[in-house]
């Protein structure tokens, strides 16, 4: 499976099996700045999406419960849309919830979460919104239409690699081990520029 990109950046590029046994694949918005082709919102393109498929001996098939499996004009392997560069995502091995680190544009980094078993086709809002802030809302729905991030990080003066503010979120994992009890049930993640470890209480 290959996908020709219009620009060299925003590749996405993570993949993981979900608790449902399906393979999830993240694809960036195709690159350049501001998603000039509005590809992340175009349901006829795989850019800016998370895809969900069933691997087979000869390739893959489309799960019948994919949100757009039978909808005309929408690619059937699309499971989520409205992402800029979700190059790291992962499932909570206890709850099955999906956590996504989505790299921002100018001002905001964001972390998204989606509950296990919910195949309703979330739209996380890019290029209309960056984090929780309006970015380019031309032709967009009201903000309440989109799945809101569970956490955002503001850009600012960056002192690479161990200081400053956010510039490129690196999505992590919900810790379910027993070696570090204080981290149990927390989503642990970082950023390329500030280099600090952050956490969000998952459950």
N, C-alpha and C positions, 0 to 999 in steps of 0.2 A: 504494500500500500504506500503510495507516494502522493504528495500534494505540492504542486509548483507554486511558489510564493512570488508576489510582485516585488517584495523588498527583502533584504537580508536579515532584518531584525524581527523580534517578536515571534519566536519559533514555537512557543509552548514547549511541548516535548516530554511530558510525563505520561506514564501509563501504569495502571494498577488494576488488579482484580478486586471487585467489590464483594461484599458479603453475600451478594446474590449470585456470585459466580460469573458475572459478566465482566468483560474487559472495558475499562474506561480509558480514554485517550484525550489529552488536552492539546489544543491547537491554538497558537497565538493569532492575533488579528491580521496578520499578513505584513505588518511593518509600516515604516515611515512614521510620521507624527500625527496624532489625532485621528487615526483611522480614516484617511481621506476618502476611501471608497465605502465607508459605513459597512464594512464587511462583517463586523461582529453582530450587527443587527439584521443582516441579510440571511434569511433562513434557507436560501438556495445555495449558500456557500458554507464550507466547513470552518472558515477562519473565525477566531474568537469564540470557539465552542468547546464543549466537552462531548465527545462521542461515546456511545455505548453499543457494544456489539457482542455477539456470541461467537467465539472462535470455533472453527471447524477444521477438519483435516485439509480442506482445500482453500481455506481463507476465513471468511466469517459470514454470519447471517445476522439479520436484524431481529432483535427480541420483539415479540408481539406486543409487549407492554411498554415499548418505547413511546414517549409522549406524542411523537409525530409520525409513527410508523405507517399510518394510513392516510395522512393528511396531504392533499394535493399541494404541490408547490414548495414543500418542505423536504429536505433530505432526511430520510428515515433513520439514519444513524445518529442524528443530533439528539442529545439528551439535555444539554444546557447551552445557553447563549449569553451574549453580552459581556464577554471577557476580553481583556486586553492582552495579557501575556501570562496565563496561568501555568507557569512552567514547573511548579511544585504543588502537588495536592496529595491527599492521603485519607484513608478511612480510619475512623476510631475502631480499633479491633474489638471493643466491648459493645458499643452501641450501633456500629455500622454507619454513623453519621459521616458525611464527606466534608472535609476542610480544605479550602483552596486559598493559596497565597497568590493574589493577582497584582502584578506590577503596574504601578500608576504612570501617569503622563508627566504633569508639570508640578502638581501640588500635593497629591495624596497617594499613599499606598493603602491597600485594603486586604482584609481577610474575610472570606465568605464561608458560611456553613450551610449545609443542606441536610435535612433529616433522612435517615435510612428509610428505604421503601417508598419514598415520595417521588414518583415518576411523572410529575405534572409539568415538567419542562421549565425550570426556573430561568429567568432572564436577569442577569446581574447588572445590567444597565449601561455598560460601556458602548458607544462613545457619548451617550446622552449624559451620563454622570461619571465622575471620577471620585471614588470614595463615596461620600454622602453629599458631594457638592456638584452643582450643575457644571457641565463642561461644554457640550454643544447639543442643545436640546431641539435643534431644528428637525421637525418631523417626528418628535418623540412623544411618548405617552407621559402623563403626570408621574412624578417620582414614586408615588405609592404603587404604581404598576410593577415596579422592579423590585427584585429581592435586595434588601438593604444589607450592607456589610455588617459583620459583628464587631469589627475593629478597624480603625483607620490610623495611619501615621502620617504626620505632616512633613513635607519637605522643608528644607532650610539650608543654612550654611553647613556644609559637610566637611568634616576633617577625617578624611579616609586614612586608615581603615577602622579606627577604634573610637571615634567621637562624632559629634554632629548629629544631624537628624536623618530622617528616612530618605531613601532614593530608589531602592529596589528590594522589595520584600522577598524573603526566602521562606516559603511555607514549610511547616514542620510536621509534627505528629502529636497526637494525644498520648501522653505517657501512661502506660498501664503496667509498668514493671513494679518490683518490690524493693529495689536497691535504694531508691530515693523517695521515701514516702511523702515528702513535702510536695513532690511534683505529681503525685498520682491524680489522675483525672484532669490534668491541665494540658492544653494545647501549647506546645513549646515551639517557638519560631524566632527568626532573626531578620536582619536586613544586611544587604551587601555593604552599605556605607557605614552605618553606626556600629555594627559589630557586637551589639549587646543581645543578650538572651531575654526574650519576652515570653509571657505566658498569658493565656486566657482560660478561665475556669470552664471546662467542658461539661462536667457533671459531678 
